[in-house]
Every structure is written in structure tokens, then in C-alpha cells.
Amino acid sequence: MNDAIKMTELAAAAIGVPTEDVLTASTGVIGKALPMDLVKTGINQITFSREGGHALAKAILTTDTKTKEVAVTVKCGDSEFTIGGIAKGAGMIHPNLATMLCFLSSDAAVDTDFLKAALKTAVEGSFHMVSIDGDTSTNDMVLIMANGQAGNKTIAADSELADAFQQGLNTVCIHLTKAIARDGEGATRLIQVTVSGAVSLADAQLAARAIISSSLVKSAVHGNDPNWGRILAAAGRSGAEMVESKTDLYIGNNCLAKSGQALPFDTAEVVRLLSGPEVPIHLKLNLGEATATAWGCDLSEEYVTINSQYTT
């Protein structure tokens, strides 16, 4: 805590703002103090530029293999504004957030209460629907800042720009979520699980999270094994309402089970889909109208290697 406070003081002094306007974020091995001499040296070397976003995205990486950054421009009527973001995270990723840092910014003028609500909505449909290894840590953060330099009329919940801002923010968060899942420690492919026809959004999210978090499902994908019973088993134990005789399961456009009954399928085609860079799984519960999507990655030997030698 003392180091965190010291970082806010050092950063505030370096960029000329009040200490209370500085927020800290960090990840690292629990129980090890930060190298404050290096931190102080780094803070004193801060420079500003319009092109500095990529360097920032690179600077926050840990076991990540690539940067995660995106920006969208939103045009609505006579108004135009931009929402951008960077993130890091490759291991210990599971709701809520876990070892993940995400920093979002916009030049839109946005009411603070609406900005908070919009961020919560965006996170619920993105970062809270990602799992790499089912593990979590004590380090997580998603921040959003808006400075109003786009000159638009302030966006509030009842504003005509509210939906446009929310959609733009959702797009940014989902893009970064998928980037995190795709770059999971040891990952070789992205898994996307959509659960539709649930009785409620909460149920759809429960089932999608359970499937994407299943070590057996993730291992099967890694081995290109169409062992689809694992998907139904994960959904069945999720707590979501599910009627086996109404449930359909697809991998890509291939229906593996219809109304709870196994169907013959083209094994070679499903194996091909499982071995591709993105694996689409769709579970249709056929009980209601709610839909949710979750993202994750396969579980490989490399993941074990990385995490068995993390401090040694």
C-alpha cells in the first residue's frame, strides 16, 4: 500500500496533476514487493505523444505474447467521437476479471453516472464472459476516462447518443476480451461459446461460462477431439435451467445432438473445425429468448510449463 501511494505521488509530480487524480494498477507475484527504484526511474522518464498508445499497450505486458489495443470512431447524426482501449492478460483469467488490466478512454463528453453504468454493462458482456484457466488473482482493473474534447453534447442515459456510445464501448470491450482469450498462456486457438434459448440472461451466462471454463472441454479442443458430451455435461452442472430433450448442440454448422439425442456427423469436418484458429460452439437450450456468448482458449501442455516455472 505504501508503494502504491508512493507511485501516485511520483506520477502526479511527473505530469503535474493532483495526487488524487492518479490511479495505480499492477500485477505480479503475490508477496513480492515492487522494485520501486525501477518504478521511480520509469516514471521520471514519462513522455507524452499522440503516438504513445502503442508503447503503452506494450509496456503493460507480462506473459502476453502480443499487444491488445483497439479504437473505434462512432458517428451519430452530427456528432463524432472515439473510444479506444488497451488491455493485458494471458493467465489467471476468469470472472471477475482476475489478472487483467484494461484502460479505456474517449474524447466524448459523457455524464459520469452514465459512464459508470455504460462501463458496467460493457464489462458484463465482455470481460466477465472470458476464461483462460478458471483461476483468478488479486489484481484486476478496468478503467474508463472521457475528456469531452470531441465537443459533443454531454451524453446521459436519456441522450440520443447513449445507445451509440454503449454500442461503441461494447465493441471495444469485446474486441479486447477476444484478444485476451486468443493470447491465453499456451493457447493455440480461440473458443467461442454461444448459449441461446435460455430462460434468462443469467442462465445463458451461467451455461456459457461453465462450458468455456471446463478443463475437459478445453483439453478436447486442444486435441481436436469431438467429445461433445463434455459440452453438455458442463452446461448441465452450470445451474442454468436445461431440458435435455429440448437441447441442440452445434460445432460450427455441424449439429452433433438434436433434442438431446446424438446425431451422426462428419467427424473429419468437426475435427477440422476444432483444429482451426477459432472454434465456434453453439448450444441451443430452446427454453426462452436469452442469449450469451463467452470466450476462452484451449488448454495445452505449454500452459502447465509456463505456470510450473513462473518464479523459478
C-alpha positions as CSV (number, residue, x, y, z in Angstrom):
1,M,0.0,0.0,0.0
2,N,2.8,2.4,0.8
3,D,4.4,1.6,-2.6
4,A,1.1,2.3,-4.3
5,I,0.7,5.6,-2.6
6,K,4.3,6.5,-3.5
7,M,3.6,5.7,-7.1
8,T,0.7,8.1,-7.2
9,E,2.9,10.8,-5.7
10,L,5.7,10.2,-8.1
11,A,3.4,10.1,-11.1
12,A,1.5,13.2,-10.0
13,A,4.7,15.2,-9.6
14,A,6.0,14.0,-13.0
15,I,2.9,15.0,-15.0
16,G,1.7,18.0,-12.9
17,V,-1.6,16.8,-11.6
18,P,-3.0,16.4,-8.0
19,T,-2.2,13.1,-6.4
20,E,-5.9,12.2,-6.1
21,D,-6.2,12.2,-9.9
22,V,-3.7,9.3,-10.2
23,L,-4.8,5.7,-10.1
24,T,-2.5,2.8,-9.8
25,A,-2.5,-0.7,-11.3
26,S,-0.1,-3.6,-11.0
27,T,0.2,-7.3,-11.4
28,G,3.0,-9.6,-10.2
29,V,3.8,-12.4,-7.9
30,I,1.9,-12.2,-4.6
31,G,4.1,-11.5,-1.7
32,K,6.9,-9.9,-3.6
33,A,7.4,-6.1,-3.3
34,L,7.6,-4.0,-6.4
35,P,11.0,-2.8,-7.5
36,M,10.4,0.8,-6.5
37,D,13.8,2.1,-7.7
38,L,13.0,0.9,-11.2
39,V,9.4,2.2,-10.9
40,K,10.7,5.6,-9.9
41,T,13.2,5.7,-12.8
42,G,10.5,4.7,-15.2
43,I,8.0,7.3,-14.0
44,N,10.6,10.0,-14.3
45,Q,11.1,9.0,-18.0
46,I,7.4,9.5,-18.9
47,T,6.9,11.5,-22.2
48,F,3.7,12.3,-23.9
49,S,2.9,11.9,-27.6
50,R,-0.1,11.4,-29.8
51,E,1.5,8.1,-30.9
52,G,2.2,6.8,-27.4
53,G,-0.7,4.4,-27.2
54,H,1.1,1.5,-28.8
55,A,4.1,1.9,-26.5
56,L,1.7,1.9,-23.5
57,A,0.0,-1.2,-24.7
58,K,3.4,-2.9,-25.0
59,A,4.7,-1.6,-21.6
60,I,1.9,-3.4,-19.6
61,L,2.5,-6.9,-21.0
62,T,3.6,-9.7,-18.7
63,T,3.2,-13.3,-20.1
64,D,1.3,-11.9,-23.0
65,T,2.8,-12.6,-26.4
66,K,1.2,-9.6,-28.2
67,T,-0.3,-6.2,-27.5
68,K,-4.1,-5.8,-27.2
69,E,-5.4,-2.5,-28.4
70,V,-8.3,-1.1,-30.4
71,A,-10.1,2.1,-31.2
72,V,-13.5,2.8,-32.9
73,T,-14.9,6.1,-34.2
74,V,-18.6,6.5,-33.6
75,K,-20.7,8.7,-35.9
76,C,-24.2,9.5,-34.9
77,G,-26.1,12.5,-36.5
78,D,-23.8,15.5,-36.4
79,S,-21.7,14.0,-33.6
80,E,-18.5,12.1,-33.9
81,F,-16.3,10.7,-31.1
82,T,-13.7,8.0,-30.5
83,I,-13.5,5.2,-27.9
84,G,-10.2,3.3,-27.5
85,G,-8.6,0.9,-25.2
86,I,-5.6,-1.3,-24.3
87,A,-5.5,-4.4,-22.1
88,K,-3.2,-7.1,-20.8
89,G,-3.8,-10.6,-19.5
90,A,-2.9,-14.1,-20.6
91,G,-3.1,-16.2,-17.5
92,M,-5.2,-16.4,-14.3
93,I,-8.1,-15.1,-16.3
94,H,-11.7,-15.9,-15.1
95,P,-14.6,-13.8,-14.0
96,N,-14.5,-11.5,-12.2
97,L,-11.6,-10.1,-14.3
98,A,-8.6,-11.7,-12.5
99,T,-5.1,-10.9,-13.6
100,M,-6.2,-8.4,-16.2
101,L,-5.8,-4.7,-16.7
102,C,-7.8,-2.7,-19.1
103,F,-7.6,1.1,-19.7
104,L,-10.3,2.7,-21.9
105,S,-10.6,6.3,-23.0
106,S,-12.8,8.5,-25.1
107,D,-12.9,12.1,-26.3
108,A,-16.7,12.1,-25.9
109,A,-18.4,14.3,-23.3
110,V,-20.1,11.8,-21.1
111,D,-22.1,12.2,-17.9
112,T,-20.3,10.5,-15.0
113,D,-23.2,8.4,-13.9
114,F,-24.0,7.2,-17.4
115,L,-20.3,6.5,-18.0
116,K,-20.2,4.2,-14.9
117,A,-23.4,2.4,-16.0
118,A,-22.2,2.0,-19.6
119,L,-18.9,0.5,-18.4
120,K,-20.7,-1.9,-16.1
121,T,-22.9,-3.0,-19.0
122,A,-20.0,-3.4,-21.4
123,V,-17.9,-5.4,-18.8
124,E,-20.8,-7.8,-18.1
125,G,-21.0,-8.8,-21.7
126,S,-17.2,-9.0,-22.3
127,F,-14.6,-9.3,-19.6
128,H,-17.0,-11.1,-17.3
129,M,-17.5,-13.7,-20.0
130,V,-13.9,-14.8,-20.6
131,S,-12.0,-17.6,-19.0
132,I,-8.5,-18.9,-19.8
133,D,-7.8,-21.2,-17.0
134,G,-10.6,-20.9,-14.4
135,D,-8.2,-19.2,-12.0
136,T,-8.3,-15.7,-10.5
137,S,-5.9,-13.4,-8.8
138,T,-5.9,-10.3,-6.6
139,N,-5.0,-8.0,-9.5
140,D,-7.7,-6.7,-11.8
141,M,-8.9,-3.4,-13.1
142,V,-11.0,-1.8,-15.9
143,L,-10.9,2.0,-16.0
144,I,-12.6,4.4,-18.4
145,M,-11.9,8.1,-18.8
146,A,-13.6,10.6,-21.0
147,N,-12.4,14.2,-21.6
148,G,-15.1,15.8,-23.7
149,Q,-12.7,17.1,-26.4
150,A,-15.0,15.8,-29.2
151,G,-17.2,18.8,-28.4
152,N,-20.5,16.8,-28.5
153,K,-23.4,17.5,-26.2
154,T,-22.9,15.6,-23.0
155,I,-24.1,12.1,-23.3
156,A,-26.5,11.0,-20.5
157,A,-28.7,7.9,-20.1
158,D,-31.6,9.6,-21.8
159,S,-29.5,11.2,-24.6
160,E,-29.9,10.3,-28.3
161,L,-26.2,9.4,-28.3
162,A,-26.5,7.0,-25.4
163,D,-27.1,3.9,-27.5
164,A,-24.3,4.8,-29.9
165,F,-21.8,5.3,-27.1
166,Q,-22.9,2.0,-25.4
167,Q,-22.5,0.1,-28.7
168,G,-19.1,1.6,-29.3
169,L,-17.9,0.8,-25.8
170,N,-19.3,-2.8,-26.1
171,T,-17.4,-3.3,-29.4
172,V,-14.1,-2.1,-27.8
173,C,-14.5,-4.3,-24.8
174,I,-15.5,-7.5,-26.7
175,H,-12.5,-7.0,-29.1
176,L,-10.1,-6.8,-26.2
177,T,-11.8,-9.7,-24.5
178,K,-11.3,-11.9,-27.5
179,A,-7.7,-10.7,-27.8
180,I,-7.0,-11.8,-24.2
181,A,-8.6,-15.2,-24.8
182,R,-6.8,-15.7,-28.1
183,D,-3.5,-14.9,-26.4
184,G,-4.0,-17.2,-23.3
185,E,-0.9,-18.8,-21.9
186,G,-0.1,-21.7,-24.1
187,A,-3.2,-21.2,-26.2
188,T,-3.3,-22.4,-29.8
189,R,-6.9,-21.4,-30.6
190,L,-9.8,-19.2,-29.5
191,I,-13.0,-20.9,-28.4
192,Q,-16.3,-19.0,-28.7
193,V,-19.3,-20.5,-26.9
194,T,-22.8,-19.1,-27.5
195,V,-25.8,-20.3,-25.5
196,S,-29.2,-19.3,-26.9
197,G,-32.8,-20.0,-26.0
198,A,-32.2,-19.7,-22.2
199,V,-35.0,-18.7,-19.9
200,S,-32.9,-15.7,-18.7
201,L,-29.7,-13.8,-19.5
202,A,-28.3,-15.0,-16.2
203,D,-28.9,-18.7,-17.2
204,A,-27.4,-18.1,-20.6
205,Q,-24.3,-16.6,-19.0
206,L,-24.1,-19.4,-16.4
207,A,-24.1,-22.1,-19.1
208,A,-21.7,-20.3,-21.4
209,R,-19.2,-19.6,-18.6
210,A,-19.4,-23.2,-17.4
211,I,-18.6,-24.6,-20.9
212,I,-15.8,-22.2,-21.6
213,S,-14.3,-22.8,-18.2
214,S,-14.3,-26.6,-18.4
215,S,-10.9,-28.1,-18.4
216,L,-12.2,-31.2,-20.2
217,V,-13.8,-29.1,-23.0
218,K,-10.7,-27.0,-23.3
219,S,-8.5,-30.2,-23.4
220,A,-10.7,-31.8,-26.0
221,V,-10.5,-28.7,-28.3
222,H,-6.7,-28.8,-27.9
223,G,-6.6,-32.4,-29.0
224,N,-9.2,-31.8,-31.8
225,D,-11.4,-34.4,-30.1
226,P,-15.1,-34.1,-30.9
227,N,-16.0,-35.4,-27.4
228,W,-19.2,-33.3,-27.4
229,G,-20.7,-34.9,-24.3
230,R,-18.3,-32.8,-22.2
231,I,-20.0,-29.7,-23.5
232,L,-23.5,-30.8,-22.4
233,A,-22.1,-32.0,-19.1
234,A,-20.6,-28.6,-18.4
235,A,-23.9,-26.9,-19.2
236,G,-25.8,-29.4,-17.2
237,R,-23.9,-28.7,-14.0
238,S,-23.8,-24.9,-14.5
239,G,-27.1,-24.3,-12.6
240,A,-28.9,-23.0,-15.7
241,E,-32.3,-24.4,-16.4
242,M,-31.8,-27.1,-19.1
243,V,-34.1,-29.8,-20.5
244,E,-32.1,-32.5,-22.2
245,S,-34.9,-33.4,-24.7
246,K,-35.0,-29.8,-26.0
247,T,-31.3,-29.2,-26.3
248,D,-29.4,-28.9,-29.6
249,L,-25.6,-28.7,-29.9
250,Y,-23.6,-27.4,-32.8
251,I,-19.9,-27.0,-33.6
252,G,-19.8,-24.6,-36.5
253,N,-22.7,-25.6,-38.7
254,N,-22.5,-29.3,-37.7
255,C,-25.3,-30.5,-35.4
256,L,-23.9,-33.1,-33.1
257,A,-27.0,-33.5,-30.9
258,K,-30.7,-32.7,-31.6
259,S,-33.3,-32.7,-28.9
260,G,-30.8,-34.3,-26.6
261,Q,-30.1,-37.2,-29.0
262,A,-26.8,-38.0,-30.7
263,L,-26.7,-37.5,-34.4
264,P,-24.3,-38.9,-37.0
265,F,-21.9,-36.2,-38.1
266,D,-18.9,-35.7,-40.4
267,T,-16.1,-36.4,-37.9
268,A,-13.4,-35.2,-40.3
269,E,-15.2,-31.9,-40.7
270,V,-15.7,-31.4,-37.0
271,V,-12.0,-32.3,-36.3
272,R,-11.1,-29.7,-38.9
273,L,-13.1,-27.0,-37.1
274,L,-11.6,-28.0,-33.8
275,S,-8.1,-27.6,-35.2
276,G,-8.8,-24.1,-36.7
277,P,-7.8,-20.8,-35.1
278,E,-11.3,-20.1,-33.9
279,V,-13.7,-22.8,-32.6
280,P,-17.4,-21.9,-32.6
281,I,-19.7,-23.8,-30.2
282,H,-23.4,-23.1,-30.1
283,L,-25.7,-24.7,-27.5
284,K,-29.4,-24.1,-28.1
285,L,-31.5,-24.7,-25.0
286,N,-34.8,-23.9,-26.7
287,L,-36.5,-22.7,-23.5
288,G,-36.6,-18.9,-23.9
289,E,-35.2,-16.0,-25.7
290,A,-32.0,-15.1,-23.8
291,T,-28.5,-15.4,-25.4
292,A,-25.0,-15.0,-24.1
293,T,-21.5,-15.6,-25.5
294,A,-18.3,-16.5,-23.7
295,W,-14.7,-16.7,-24.9
296,G,-11.8,-18.8,-23.9
297,C,-9.0,-20.9,-25.3
298,D,-7.7,-24.5,-25.4
299,L,-5.6,-26.0,-22.6
300,S,-2.2,-27.0,-23.6
301,E,1.0,-28.6,-22.2
302,E,2.6,-25.1,-22.6
303,Y,0.2,-23.7,-20.1
304,V,1.4,-26.1,-17.5
305,T,5.1,-25.4,-18.4
306,I,4.6,-21.6,-18.0
307,N,2.9,-21.9,-14.7
308,S,5.1,-24.6,-13.2
309,Q,8.2,-22.4,-13.7
310,Y,6.7,-18.9,-13.0
311,T,9.1,-17.9,-10.3
312,T,12.0,-20.4,-10.9
